[in-house]
Amino acid sequence: MQMTVLKASVLAVLFAVSGCTTIEYVEVRPQCEPVPIPALPSLDRGELWDALGDAQYREVERYINGLWSVIDEQSAVLGAACRP
């Protein structure tokens, strides 16, 4: 019981000394610039598929689609956050 009281006292003193008694408000504004679109090379899909094989081609395709979905999502978030 004494240890709990001692711990509570120490925490109260640390809180008072640390300056946590004041509240500081920080304004957060999104950066409302368009998201840069990645420059992807123009590739012939048939040649790429022949060179990589089906499994690796599907992996590259998933990666590229993932890039586009991230860009689309970021654009949607900025569009919603930056409306006047």
N, CA, C and O atoms as a Maestro MAE file, in Angstrom:
{
 s_m_m2io_version
 :::
 2.0.0
}

f_m_ct {
 s_m_title
 :::
 protein
 m_atom[336] {
  # First column is atom index #
  i_m_mmod_type
  r_m_x_coord
  r_m_y_coord
  r_m_z_coord
  i_m_residue_number
  s_m_chain_name
  s_m_pdb_residue_name
  s_m_pdb_atom_name
  i_m_atomic_number
  :::
  1 25 0.823 -1.190 0.000 1 A "MET " " N  " 7
  2 3 0.000 0.000 0.000 1 A "MET " " CA " 6
  3 2 0.870 1.259 0.000 1 A "MET " " C  " 6
  4 15 0.595 2.211 -0.730 1 A "MET " " O  " 8
  5 25 1.930 1.254 0.831 2 A "GLN " " N  " 7
  6 3 2.818 2.412 0.887 2 A "GLN " " CA " 6
  7 2 3.517 2.634 -0.450 2 A "GLN " " C  " 6
  8 15 3.732 3.772 -0.867 2 A "GLN " " O  " 8
  9 25 3.871 1.531 -1.122 3 A "MET " " N  " 7
  10 3 4.557 1.640 -2.400 3 A "MET " " CA " 6
  11 2 3.650 2.298 -3.438 3 A "MET " " C  " 6
  12 15 4.113 3.102 -4.247 3 A "MET " " O  " 8
  13 25 2.369 1.961 -3.417 4 A "THR " " N  " 7
  14 3 1.420 2.548 -4.358 4 A "THR " " CA " 6
  15 2 1.269 4.042 -4.119 4 A "THR " " C  " 6
  16 15 1.223 4.824 -5.068 4 A "THR " " O  " 8
  17 25 1.193 4.436 -2.874 5 A "VAL " " N  " 7
  18 3 1.080 5.852 -2.522 5 A "VAL " " CA " 6
  19 2 2.343 6.578 -2.942 5 A "VAL " " C  " 6
  20 15 2.277 7.687 -3.472 5 A "VAL " " O  " 8
  21 25 3.490 5.966 -2.711 6 A "LEU " " N  " 7
  22 3 4.766 6.565 -3.085 6 A "LEU " " CA " 6
  23 2 4.848 6.742 -4.597 6 A "LEU " " C  " 6
  24 15 5.267 7.796 -5.076 6 A "LEU " " O  " 8
  25 25 4.447 5.709 -5.358 7 A "LYS " " N  " 7
  26 3 4.462 5.799 -6.822 7 A "LYS " " CA " 6
  27 2 3.524 6.897 -7.309 7 A "LYS " " C  " 6
  28 15 3.875 7.660 -8.208 7 A "LYS " " O  " 8
  29 25 2.341 6.980 -6.724 8 A "ALA " " N  " 7
  30 3 1.383 8.008 -7.119 8 A "ALA " " CA " 6
  31 2 1.937 9.399 -6.826 8 A "ALA " " C  " 6
  32 15 1.752 10.318 -7.624 8 A "ALA " " O  " 8
  33 25 2.606 9.559 -5.702 9 A "SER " " N  " 7
  34 3 3.194 10.851 -5.341 9 A "SER " " CA " 6
  35 2 4.284 11.250 -6.325 9 A "SER " " C  " 6
  36 15 4.356 12.400 -6.760 9 A "SER " " O  " 8
  37 25 5.125 10.291 -6.665 10 A "VAL " " N  " 7
  38 3 6.210 10.563 -7.619 10 A "VAL " " CA " 6
  39 2 5.634 10.954 -8.973 10 A "VAL " " C  " 6
  40 15 6.112 11.904 -9.593 10 A "VAL " " O  " 8
  41 25 4.613 10.235 -9.443 11 A "LEU " " N  " 7
  42 3 3.994 10.569 -10.722 11 A "LEU " " CA " 6
  43 2 3.364 11.954 -10.694 11 A "LEU " " C  " 6
  44 15 3.465 12.695 -11.671 11 A "LEU " " O  " 8
  45 25 2.720 12.313 -9.596 12 A "ALA " " N  " 7
  46 3 2.107 13.637 -9.478 12 A "ALA " " CA " 6
  47 2 3.158 14.733 -9.531 12 A "ALA " " C  " 6
  48 15 2.953 15.760 -10.178 12 A "ALA " " O  " 8
  49 25 4.280 14.523 -8.856 13 A "VAL " " N  " 7
  50 3 5.358 15.505 -8.867 13 A "VAL " " CA " 6
  51 2 5.959 15.632 -10.263 13 A "VAL " " C  " 6
  52 15 6.206 16.742 -10.735 13 A "VAL " " O  " 8
  53 25 6.195 14.509 -10.918 14 A "LEU " " N  " 7
  54 3 6.746 14.542 -12.276 14 A "LEU " " CA " 6
  55 2 5.807 15.259 -13.237 14 A "LEU " " C  " 6
  56 15 6.258 16.023 -14.091 14 A "LEU " " O  " 8
  57 25 4.531 15.024 -13.107 15 A "PHE " " N  " 7
  58 3 3.554 15.674 -13.969 15 A "PHE " " CA " 6
  59 2 3.568 17.181 -13.756 15 A "PHE " " C  " 6
  60 15 3.530 17.944 -14.720 15 A "PHE " " O  " 8
  61 25 3.622 17.612 -12.505 16 A "ALA " " N  " 7
  62 3 3.615 19.040 -12.191 16 A "ALA " " CA " 6
  63 2 4.891 19.721 -12.659 16 A "ALA " " C  " 6
  64 15 4.843 20.845 -13.160 16 A "ALA " " O  " 8
  65 25 6.019 19.063 -12.504 17 A "VAL " " N  " 7
  66 3 7.301 19.643 -12.866 17 A "VAL " " CA " 6
  67 2 7.509 19.650 -14.384 17 A "VAL " " C  " 6
  68 15 8.180 20.537 -14.911 17 A "VAL " " O  " 8
  69 25 6.946 18.679 -15.080 18 A "SER " " N  " 7
  70 3 7.235 18.530 -16.505 18 A "SER " " CA " 6
  71 2 6.573 19.587 -17.374 18 A "SER " " C  " 6
  72 15 6.893 19.684 -18.559 18 A "SER " " O  " 8
  73 25 5.673 20.371 -16.832 19 A "GLY " " N  " 7
  74 3 5.031 21.401 -17.630 19 A "GLY " " CA " 6
  75 2 3.838 20.896 -18.404 19 A "GLY " " C  " 6
  76 15 3.393 21.559 -19.341 19 A "GLY " " O  " 8
  77 25 3.316 19.771 -18.054 20 A "CYS " " N  " 7
  78 3 2.185 19.192 -18.768 20 A "CYS " " CA " 6
  79 2 0.859 19.800 -18.334 20 A "CYS " " C  " 6
  80 15 -0.202 19.311 -18.722 20 A "CYS " " O  " 8
  81 25 0.906 20.835 -17.554 21 A "THR " " N  " 7
  82 3 -0.335 21.428 -17.078 21 A "THR " " CA " 6
  83 2 -0.916 22.410 -18.084 21 A "THR " " C  " 6
  84 15 -2.072 22.813 -17.951 21 A "THR " " O  " 8
  85 25 -0.140 22.802 -19.085 22 A "THR " " N  " 7
  86 3 -0.660 23.710 -20.110 22 A "THR " " CA " 6
  87 2 -0.973 22.916 -21.367 22 A "THR " " C  " 6
  88 15 -0.334 21.906 -21.662 22 A "THR " " O  " 8
  89 25 -1.954 23.387 -22.088 23 A "ILE " " N  " 7
  90 3 -2.368 22.730 -23.335 23 A "ILE " " CA " 6
  91 2 -1.927 23.602 -24.495 23 A "ILE " " C  " 6
  92 15 -2.191 24.804 -24.517 23 A "ILE " " O  " 8
  93 25 -1.269 23.005 -25.437 24 A "GLU " " N  " 7
  94 3 -0.816 23.728 -26.622 24 A "GLU " " CA " 6
  95 2 -1.543 23.170 -27.835 24 A "GLU " " C  " 6
  96 15 -1.527 21.963 -28.075 24 A "GLU " " O  " 8
  97 25 -2.175 24.044 -28.591 25 A "TYR " " N  " 7
  98 3 -2.892 23.626 -29.793 25 A "TYR " " CA " 6
  99 2 -2.008 23.844 -31.003 25 A "TYR " " C  " 6
  100 15 -1.421 24.913 -31.175 25 A "TYR " " O  " 8
  101 25 -1.920 22.844 -31.822 26 A "VAL " " N  " 7
  102 3 -1.117 22.912 -33.039 26 A "VAL " " CA " 6
  103 2 -2.055 22.761 -34.221 26 A "VAL " " C  " 6
  104 15 -2.771 21.766 -34.333 26 A "VAL " " O  " 8
  105 25 -2.048 23.741 -35.093 27 A "GLU " " N  " 7
  106 3 -2.904 23.685 -36.270 27 A "GLU " " CA " 6
  107 2 -2.255 22.798 -37.322 27 A "GLU " " C  " 6
  108 15 -1.079 22.954 -37.649 27 A "GLU " " O  " 8
  109 25 -3.031 21.879 -37.838 28 A "VAL " " N  " 7
  110 3 -2.526 20.952 -38.840 28 A "VAL " " CA " 6
  111 2 -3.259 21.223 -40.145 28 A "VAL " " C  " 6
  112 15 -4.487 21.162 -40.204 28 A "VAL " " O  " 8
  113 25 -2.501 21.521 -41.179 29 A "ARG " " N  " 7
  114 3 -3.091 21.759 -42.494 29 A "ARG " " CA " 6
  115 2 -2.488 20.774 -43.486 29 A "ARG " " C  " 6
  116 15 -1.271 20.592 -43.523 29 A "ARG " " O  " 8
  117 25 -3.330 20.145 -44.281 30 A "PRO " " N  " 7
  118 3 -2.774 19.227 -45.287 30 A "PRO " " CA " 6
  119 2 -2.093 20.004 -46.403 30 A "PRO " " C  " 6
  120 15 -2.449 21.148 -46.684 30 A "PRO " " O  " 8
  121 25 -1.136 19.389 -47.018 31 A "GLN " " N  " 7
  122 3 -0.477 19.982 -48.166 31 A "GLN " " CA " 6
  123 2 -1.343 19.649 -49.380 31 A "GLN " " C  " 6
  124 15 -1.384 18.502 -49.826 31 A "GLN " " O  " 8
  125 25 -2.025 20.650 -49.906 32 A "CYS " " N  " 7
  126 3 -3.058 20.430 -50.917 32 A "CYS " " CA " 6
  127 2 -2.520 20.487 -52.341 32 A "CYS " " C  " 6
  128 15 -3.183 21.013 -53.235 32 A "CYS " " O  " 8
  129 25 -1.365 19.970 -52.549 33 A "GLU " " N  " 7
  130 3 -0.810 19.892 -53.902 33 A "GLU " " CA " 6
  131 2 -1.153 18.538 -54.489 33 A "GLU " " C  " 6
  132 15 -1.269 17.553 -53.759 33 A "GLU " " O  " 8
  133 25 -1.313 18.482 -55.788 34 A "PRO " " N  " 7
  134 3 -1.614 17.182 -56.406 34 A "PRO " " CA " 6
  135 2 -0.488 16.182 -56.164 34 A "PRO " " C  " 6
  136 15 0.689 16.537 -56.095 34 A "PRO " " O  " 8
  137 25 -0.880 14.956 -56.041 35 A "VAL " " N  " 7
  138 3 0.086 13.883 -55.826 35 A "VAL " " CA " 6
  139 2 0.806 13.622 -57.149 35 A "VAL " " C  " 6
  140 15 0.155 13.468 -58.182 35 A "VAL " " O  " 8
  141 25 2.138 13.570 -57.130 36 A "PRO " " N  " 7
  142 3 2.844 13.297 -58.392 36 A "PRO " " CA " 6
  143 2 2.554 11.881 -58.875 36 A "PRO " " C  " 6
  144 15 2.584 10.924 -58.101 36 A "PRO " " O  " 8
  145 25 2.279 11.772 -60.147 37 A "ILE " " N  " 7
  146 3 1.970 10.472 -60.733 37 A "ILE " " CA " 6
  147 2 3.293 9.806 -61.125 37 A "ILE " " C  " 6
  148 15 4.127 10.424 -61.786 37 A "ILE " " O  " 8
  149 25 3.484 8.559 -60.722 38 A "PRO " " N  " 7
  150 3 4.751 7.904 -61.049 38 A "PRO " " CA " 6
  151 2 4.904 7.719 -62.550 38 A "PRO " " C  " 6
  152 15 3.941 7.431 -63.260 38 A "PRO " " O  " 8
  153 25 6.119 7.888 -63.009 39 A "ALA " " N  " 7
  154 3 6.410 7.696 -64.422 39 A "ALA " " CA " 6
  155 2 6.728 6.226 -64.656 39 A "ALA " " C  " 6
  156 15 7.811 5.749 -64.318 39 A "ALA " " O  " 8
  157 25 5.792 5.535 -65.225 40 A "LEU " " N  " 7
  158 3 5.990 4.120 -65.522 40 A "LEU " " CA " 6
  159 2 6.348 3.961 -66.991 40 A "LEU " " C  " 6
  160 15 5.792 4.652 -67.844 40 A "LEU " " O  " 8
  161 25 7.257 3.073 -67.288 41 A "PRO " " N  " 7
  162 3 7.646 2.895 -68.692 41 A "PRO " " CA " 6
  163 2 6.501 2.282 -69.501 41 A "PRO " " C  " 6
  164 15 5.661 1.547 -68.981 41 A "PRO " " O  " 8
  165 25 6.501 2.607 -70.768 42 A "SER " " N  " 7
  166 3 5.520 2.020 -71.671 42 A "SER " " CA " 6
  167 2 6.071 0.696 -72.171 42 A "SER " " C  " 6
  168 15 7.070 0.670 -72.889 42 A "SER " " O  " 8
  169 25 5.431 -0.395 -71.799 43 A "LEU " " N  " 7
  170 3 5.914 -1.724 -72.145 43 A "LEU " " CA " 6
  171 2 4.862 -2.467 -72.962 43 A "LEU " " C  " 6
  172 15 3.658 -2.310 -72.760 43 A "LEU " " O  " 8
  173 25 5.345 -3.257 -73.865 44 A "ASP " " N  " 7
  174 3 4.449 -4.141 -74.591 44 A "ASP " " CA " 6
  175 2 4.128 -5.313 -73.676 44 A "ASP " " C  " 6
  176 15 5.022 -6.059 -73.276 44 A "ASP " " O  " 8
  177 25 2.861 -5.471 -73.347 45 A "ARG " " N  " 7
  178 3 2.475 -6.497 -72.382 45 A "ARG " " CA " 6
  179 2 2.783 -7.904 -72.868 45 A "ARG " " C  " 6
  180 15 3.195 -8.757 -72.081 45 A "ARG " " O  " 8
  181 25 2.591 -8.147 -74.130 46 A "GLY " " N  " 7
  182 3 2.862 -9.476 -74.669 46 A "GLY " " CA " 6
  183 2 4.330 -9.845 -74.572 46 A "GLY " " C  " 6
  184 15 4.680 -10.955 -74.172 46 A "GLY " " O  " 8
  185 25 5.190 -8.898 -74.944 47 A "GLU " " N  " 7
  186 3 6.638 -9.154 -74.865 47 A "GLU " " CA " 6
  187 2 7.091 -9.329 -73.419 47 A "GLU " " C  " 6
  188 15 7.921 -10.186 -73.115 47 A "GLU " " O  " 8
  189 25 6.535 -8.506 -72.533 48 A "LEU " " N  " 7
  190 3 6.899 -8.618 -71.132 48 A "LEU " " CA " 6
  191 2 6.458 -9.960 -70.563 48 A "LEU " " C  " 6
  192 15 7.195 -10.595 -69.808 48 A "LEU " " O  " 8
  193 25 5.261 -10.385 -70.927 49 A "TRP " " N  " 7
  194 3 4.757 -11.670 -70.451 49 A "TRP " " CA " 6
  195 2 5.617 -12.812 -70.978 49 A "TRP " " C  " 6
  196 15 5.920 -13.757 -70.249 49 A "TRP " " O  " 8
  197 25 6.007 -12.723 -72.242 50 A "ASP " " N  " 7
  198 3 6.882 -13.756 -72.822 50 A "ASP " " CA " 6
  199 2 8.237 -13.786 -72.112 50 A "ASP " " C  " 6
  200 15 8.795 -14.859 -71.882 50 A "ASP " " O  " 8
  201 25 8.764 -12.610 -71.765 51 A "ALA " " N  " 7
  202 3 10.087 -12.541 -71.139 51 A "ALA " " CA " 6
  203 2 10.053 -12.998 -69.676 51 A "ALA " " C  " 6
  204 15 10.993 -13.643 -69.212 51 A "ALA " " O  " 8
  205 25 8.989 -12.674 -68.952 52 A "LEU " " N  " 7
  206 3 8.943 -12.977 -67.521 52 A "LEU " " CA " 6
  207 2 8.279 -14.300 -67.191 52 A "LEU " " C  " 6
  208 15 8.639 -14.957 -66.214 52 A "LEU " " O  " 8
  209 25 7.340 -14.677 -67.977 53 A "GLY " " N  " 7
  210 3 6.530 -15.839 -67.626 53 A "GLY " " CA " 6
  211 2 5.304 -15.379 -66.854 53 A "GLY " " C  " 6
  212 15 5.247 -14.247 -66.374 53 A "GLY " " O  " 8
  213 25 4.340 -16.254 -66.741 54 A "ASP " " N  " 7
  214 3 3.054 -15.867 -66.162 54 A "ASP " " CA " 6
  215 2 3.161 -15.432 -64.706 54 A "ASP " " C  " 6
  216 15 2.578 -14.413 -64.336 54 A "ASP " " O  " 8
  217 25 3.883 -16.167 -63.872 55 A "ALA " " N  " 7
  218 3 3.937 -15.874 -62.430 55 A "ALA " " CA " 6
  219 2 4.595 -14.512 -62.161 55 A "ALA " " C  " 6
  220 15 4.061 -13.700 -61.405 55 A "ALA " " O  " 8
  221 25 5.743 -14.270 -62.777 56 A "GLN " " N  " 7
  222 3 6.429 -12.998 -62.556 56 A "GLN " " CA " 6
  223 2 5.659 -11.837 -63.175 56 A "GLN " " C  " 6
  224 15 5.639 -10.737 -62.622 56 A "GLN " " O  " 8
  225 25 5.022 -12.082 -64.328 57 A "TYR " " N  " 7
  226 3 4.232 -11.029 -64.956 57 A "TYR " " CA " 6
  227 2 3.092 -10.618 -64.030 57 A "TYR " " C  " 6
  228 15 2.836 -9.425 -63.866 57 A "TYR " " O  " 8
  229 25 2.406 -11.581 -63.424 58 A "ARG " " N  " 7
  230 3 1.297 -11.280 -62.508 58 A "ARG " " CA " 6
  231 2 1.803 -10.508 -61.288 58 A "ARG " " C  " 6
  232 15 1.109 -9.625 -60.782 58 A "ARG " " O  " 8
  233 25 2.994 -10.831 -60.819 59 A "GLU " " N  " 7
  234 3 3.577 -10.127 -59.686 59 A "GLU " " CA " 6
  235 2 3.851 -8.660 -60.033 59 A "GLU " " C  " 6
  236 15 3.540 -7.763 -59.249 59 A "GLU " " O  " 8
  237 25 4.428 -8.425 -61.199 60 A "VAL " " N  " 7
  238 3 4.687 -7.056 -61.656 60 A "VAL " " CA " 6
  239 2 3.367 -6.315 -61.853 60 A "VAL " " C  " 6
  240 15 3.253 -5.143 -61.496 60 A "VAL " " O  " 8
  241 25 2.394 -6.978 -62.405 61 A "GLU " " N  " 7
  242 3 1.092 -6.368 -62.635 61 A "GLU " " CA " 6
  243 2 0.429 -5.957 -61.315 61 A "GLU " " C  " 6
  244 15 -0.148 -4.873 -61.223 61 A "GLU " " O  " 8
  245 25 0.508 -6.816 -60.297 62 A "ARG " " N  " 7
  246 3 -0.047 -6.484 -58.977 62 A "ARG " " CA " 6
  247 2 0.674 -5.281 -58.368 62 A "ARG " " C  " 6
  248 15 0.046 -4.414 -57.759 62 A "ARG " " O  " 8
  249 25 1.985 -5.237 -58.536 63 A "TYR " " N  " 7
  250 3 2.769 -4.119 -58.008 63 A "TYR " " CA " 6
  251 2 2.349 -2.798 -58.666 63 A "TYR " " C  " 6
  252 15 2.137 -1.801 -57.977 63 A "TYR " " O  " 8
  253 25 2.232 -2.794 -59.976 64 A "ILE " " N  " 7
  254 3 1.845 -1.579 -60.700 64 A "ILE " " CA " 6
  255 2 0.423 -1.165 -60.322 64 A "ILE " " C  " 6
  256 15 0.160 0.020 -60.114 64 A "ILE " " O  " 8
  257 25 -0.483 -2.116 -60.232 65 A "ASN " " N  " 7
  258 3 -1.847 -1.789 -59.823 65 A "ASN " " CA " 6
  259 2 -1.887 -1.244 -58.397 65 A "ASN " " C  " 6
  260 15 -2.702 -0.377 -58.083 65 A "ASN " " O  " 8
  261 25 -1.010 -1.750 -57.540 66 A "GLY " " N  " 7
  262 3 -0.909 -1.230 -56.182 66 A "GLY " " CA " 6
  263 2 -0.442 0.216 -56.153 66 A "GLY " " C  " 6
  264 15 -0.941 1.027 -55.373 66 A "GLY " " O  " 8
  265 25 0.530 0.534 -57.020 67 A "LEU " " N  " 7
  266 3 0.984 1.926 -57.125 67 A "LEU " " CA " 6
  267 2 -0.164 2.845 -57.515 67 A "LEU " " C  " 6
  268 15 -0.360 3.902 -56.915 67 A "LEU " " O  " 8
  269 25 -0.919 2.432 -58.524 68 A "TRP " " N  " 7
  270 3 -2.031 3.272 -58.977 68 A "TRP " " CA " 6
  271 2 -3.101 3.406 -57.909 68 A "TRP " " C  " 6
  272 15 -3.689 4.479 -57.772 68 A "TRP " " O  " 8
  273 25 -3.371 2.359 -57.151 69 A "SER " " N  " 7
  274 3 -4.404 2.458 -56.116 69 A "SER " " CA " 6
  275 2 -3.967 3.392 -54.990 69 A "SER " " C  " 6
  276 15 -4.798 4.103 -54.425 69 A "SER " " O  " 8
  277 25 -2.681 3.402 -54.657 70 A "VAL " " N  " 7
  278 3 -2.183 4.320 -53.633 70 A "VAL " " CA " 6
  279 2 -2.318 5.761 -54.120 70 A "VAL " " C  " 6
  280 15 -2.749 6.631 -53.363 70 A "VAL " " O  " 8
  281 25 -1.959 6.018 -55.361 71 A "ILE " " N  " 7
  282 3 -2.085 7.367 -55.929 71 A "ILE " " CA " 6
  283 2 -3.546 7.802 -55.928 71 A "ILE " " C  " 6
  284 15 -3.853 8.932 -55.547 71 A "ILE " " O  " 8
  285 25 -4.442 6.929 -56.346 72 A "ASP " " N  " 7
  286 3 -5.872 7.255 -56.360 72 A "ASP " " CA " 6
  287 2 -6.391 7.553 -54.960 72 A "ASP " " C  " 6
  288 15 -7.160 8.495 -54.766 72 A "ASP " " O  " 8
  289 25 -5.971 6.749 -53.984 73 A "GLU " " N  " 7
  290 3 -6.423 6.948 -52.610 73 A "GLU " " CA " 6
  291 2 -5.901 8.259 -52.044 73 A "GLU " " C  " 6
  292 15 -6.644 8.987 -51.386 73 A "GLU " " O  " 8
  293 25 -4.638 8.567 -52.291 74 A "GLN " " N  " 7
  294 3 -4.081 9.834 -51.819 74 A "GLN " " CA " 6
  295 2 -4.793 11.019 -52.459 74 A "GLN " " C  " 6
  296 15 -5.062 12.016 -51.789 74 A "GLN " " O  " 8
  297 25 -5.094 10.919 -53.731 75 A "SER " " N  " 7
  298 3 -5.801 12.003 -54.411 75 A "SER " " CA " 6
  299 2 -7.189 12.192 -53.828 75 A "SER " " C  " 6
  300 15 -7.635 13.327 -53.655 75 A "SER " " O  " 8
  301 25 -7.877 11.109 -53.522 76 A "ALA " " N  " 7
  302 3 -9.217 11.202 -52.940 76 A "ALA " " CA " 6
  303 2 -9.169 11.831 -51.546 76 A "ALA " " C  " 6
  304 15 -10.019 12.655 -51.210 76 A "ALA " " O  " 8
  305 25 -8.191 11.451 -50.743 77 A "VAL " " N  " 7
  306 3 -8.062 12.011 -49.400 77 A "VAL " " CA " 6
  307 2 -7.763 13.497 -49.477 77 A "VAL " " C  " 6
  308 15 -8.368 14.290 -48.756 77 A "VAL " " O  " 8
  309 25 -6.832 13.886 -50.348 78 A "LEU " " N  " 7
  310 3 -6.514 15.309 -50.495 78 A "LEU " " CA " 6
  311 2 -7.715 16.072 -51.031 78 A "LEU " " C  " 6
  312 15 -7.975 17.196 -50.602 78 A "LEU " " O  " 8
  313 25 -8.443 15.481 -51.955 79 A "GLY " " N  " 7
  314 3 -9.627 16.142 -52.493 79 A "GLY " " CA " 6
  315 2 -10.667 16.394 -51.414 79 A "GLY " " C  " 6
  316 15 -11.302 17.448 -51.401 79 A "GLY " " O  " 8
  317 25 -10.847 15.448 -50.517 80 A "ALA " " N  " 7
  318 3 -11.821 15.619 -49.437 80 A "ALA " " CA " 6
  319 2 -11.300 16.587 -48.368 80 A "ALA " " C  " 6
  320 15 -12.082 17.362 -47.818 80 A "ALA " " O  " 8
  321 25 -10.023 16.557 -48.071 81 A "ALA " " N  " 7
  322 3 -9.474 17.392 -47.006 81 A "ALA " " CA " 6
  323 2 -9.267 18.830 -47.439 81 A "ALA " " C  " 6
  324 15 -9.275 19.733 -46.603 81 A "ALA " " O  " 8
  325 25 -9.083 19.057 -48.716 82 A "CYS " " N  " 7
  326 3 -8.730 20.386 -49.199 82 A "CYS " " CA " 6
  327 2 -9.903 21.154 -49.799 82 A "CYS " " C  " 6
  328 15 -9.704 22.218 -50.385 82 A "CYS " " O  " 8
  329 25 -11.093 20.645 -49.664 83 A "ARG " " N  " 7
  330 3 -12.255 21.388 -50.176 83 A "ARG " " CA " 6
  331 2 -12.490 22.614 -49.312 83 A "ARG " " C  " 6
  332 15 -12.447 22.538 -48.084 83 A "ARG " " O  " 8
  333 25 -12.740 23.745 -49.960 84 A "PRO " " N  " 7
  334 3 -12.991 24.977 -49.161 84 A "PRO " " CA " 6
  335 2 -14.343 24.964 -48.485 84 A "PRO " " C  " 6
  336 15 -14.694 25.916 -47.788 84 A "PRO " " O  " 8
  :::
 }
 m_bond[335] {
  # First column is bond index #
  i_m_from
  i_m_to
  i_m_order
  :::
  1 1 2 1
  2 2 3 1
  3 3 4 2
  4 3 5 1
  5 5 6 1
  6 6 7 1
  7 7 8 2
  8 7 9 1
  9 9 10 1
  10 10 11 1
  11 11 12 2
  12 11 13 1
  13 13 14 1
  14 14 15 1
  15 15 16 2
  16 15 17 1
  17 17 18 1
  18 18 19 1
  19 19 20 2
  20 19 21 1
  21 21 22 1
  22 22 23 1
  23 23 24 2
  24 23 25 1
  25 25 26 1
  26 26 27 1
  27 27 28 2
  28 27 29 1
  29 29 30 1
  30 30 31 1
  31 31 32 2
  32 31 33 1
  33 33 34 1
  34 34 35 1
  35 35 36 2
  36 35 37 1
  37 37 38 1
  38 38 39 1
  39 39 40 2
  40 39 41 1
  41 41 42 1
  42 42 43 1
  43 43 44 2
  44 43 45 1
  45 45 46 1
  46 46 47 1
  47 47 48 2
  48 47 49 1
  49 49 50 1
  50 50 51 1
  51 51 52 2
  52 51 53 1
  53 53 54 1
  54 54 55 1
  55 55 56 2
  56 55 57 1
  57 57 58 1
  58 58 59 1
  59 59 60 2
  60 59 61 1
  61 61 62 1
  62 62 63 1
  63 63 64 2
  64 63 65 1
  65 65 66 1
  66 66 67 1
  67 67 68 2
  68 67 69 1
  69 69 70 1
  70 70 71 1
  71 71 72 2
  72 71 73 1
  73 73 74 1
  74 74 75 1
  75 75 76 2
  76 75 77 1
  77 77 78 1
  78 78 79 1
  79 79 80 2
  80 79 81 1
  81 81 82 1
  82 82 83 1
  83 83 84 2
  84 83 85 1
  85 85 86 1
  86 86 87 1
  87 87 88 2
  88 87 89 1
  89 89 90 1
  90 90 91 1
  91 91 92 2
  92 91 93 1
  93 93 94 1
  94 94 95 1
  95 95 96 2
  96 95 97 1
  97 97 98 1
  98 98 99 1
  99 99 100 2
  100 99 101 1
  101 101 102 1
  102 102 103 1
  103 103 104 2
  104 103 105 1
  105 105 106 1
  106 106 107 1
  107 107 108 2
  108 107 109 1
  109 109 110 1
  110 110 111 1
  111 111 112 2
  112 111 113 1
  113 113 114 1
  114 114 115 1
  115 115 116 2
  116 115 117 1
  117 117 118 1
  118 118 119 1
  119 119 120 2
  120 119 121 1
  121 121 122 1
  122 122 123 1
  123 123 124 2
  124 123 125 1
  125 125 126 1
  126 126 127 1
  127 127 128 2
  128 127 129 1
  129 129 130 1
  130 130 131 1
  131 131 132 2
  132 131 133 1
  133 133 134 1
  134 134 135 1
  135 135 136 2
  136 135 137 1
  137 137 138 1
  138 138 139 1
  139 139 140 2
  140 139 141 1
  141 141 142 1
  142 142 143 1
  143 143 144 2
  144 143 145 1
  145 145 146 1
  146 146 147 1
  147 147 148 2
  148 147 149 1
  149 149 150 1
  150 150 151 1
  151 151 152 2
  152 151 153 1
  153 153 154 1
  154 154 155 1
  155 155 156 2
  156 155 157 1
  157 157 158 1
  158 158 159 1
  159 159 160 2
  160 159 161 1
  161 161 162 1
  162 162 163 1
  163 163 164 2
  164 163 165 1
  165 165 166 1
  166 166 167 1
  167 167 168 2
  168 167 169 1
  169 169 170 1
  170 170 171 1
  171 171 172 2
  172 171 173 1
  173 173 174 1
  174 174 175 1
  175 175 176 2
  176 175 177 1
  177 177 178 1
  178 178 179 1
  179 179 180 2
  180 179 181 1
  181 181 182 1
  182 182 183 1
  183 183 184 2
  184 183 185 1
  185 185 186 1
  186 186 187 1
  187 187 188 2
  188 187 189 1
  189 189 190 1
  190 190 191 1
  191 191 192 2
  192 191 193 1
  193 193 194 1
  194 194 195 1
  195 195 196 2
  196 195 197 1
  197 197 198 1
  198 198 199 1
  199 199 200 2
  200 199 201 1
  201 201 202 1
  202 202 203 1
  203 203 204 2
  204 203 205 1
  205 205 206 1
  206 206 207 1
  207 207 208 2
  208 207 209 1
  209 209 210 1
  210 210 211 1
  211 211 212 2
  212 211 213 1
  213 213 214 1
  214 214 215 1
  215 215 216 2
  216 215 217 1
  217 217 218 1
  218 218 219 1
  219 219 220 2
  220 219 221 1
  221 221 222 1
  222 222 223 1
  223 223 224 2
  224 223 225 1
  225 225 226 1
  226 226 227 1
  227 227 228 2
  228 227 229 1
  229 229 230 1
  230 230 231 1
  231 231 232 2
  232 231 233 1
  233 233 234 1
  234 234 235 1
  235 235 236 2
  236 235 237 1
  237 237 238 1
  238 238 239 1
  239 239 240 2
  240 239 241 1
  241 241 242 1
  242 242 243 1
  243 243 244 2
  244 243 245 1
  245 245 246 1
  246 246 247 1
  247 247 248 2
  248 247 249 1
  249 249 250 1
  250 250 251 1
  251 251 252 2
  252 251 253 1
  253 253 254 1
  254 254 255 1
  255 255 256 2
  256 255 257 1
  257 257 258 1
  258 258 259 1
  259 259 260 2
  260 259 261 1
  261 261 262 1
  262 262 263 1
  263 263 264 2
  264 263 265 1
  265 265 266 1
  266 266 267 1
  267 267 268 2
  268 267 269 1
  269 269 270 1
  270 270 271 1
  271 271 272 2
  272 271 273 1
  273 273 274 1
  274 274 275 1
  275 275 276 2
  276 275 277 1
  277 277 278 1
  278 278 279 1
  279 279 280 2
  280 279 281 1
  281 281 282 1
  282 282 283 1
  283 283 284 2
  284 283 285 1
  285 285 286 1
  286 286 287 1
  287 287 288 2
  288 287 289 1
  289 289 290 1
  290 290 291 1
  291 291 292 2
  292 291 293 1
  293 293 294 1
  294 294 295 1
  295 295 296 2
  296 295 297 1
  297 297 298 1
  298 298 299 1
  299 299 300 2
  300 299 301 1
  301 301 302 1
  302 302 303 1
  303 303 304 2
  304 303 305 1
  305 305 306 1
  306 306 307 1
  307 307 308 2
  308 307 309 1
  309 309 310 1
  310 310 311 1
  311 311 312 2
  312 311 313 1
  313 313 314 1
  314 314 315 1
  315 315 316 2
  316 315 317 1
  317 317 318 1
  318 318 319 1
  319 319 320 2
  320 319 321 1
  321 321 322 1
  322 322 323 1
  323 323 324 2
  324 323 325 1
  325 325 326 1
  326 326 327 1
  327 327 328 2
  328 327 329 1
  329 329 330 1
  330 330 331 1
  331 331 332 2
  332 331 333 1
  333 333 334 1
  334 334 335 1
  335 335 336 2
  :::
 }
}
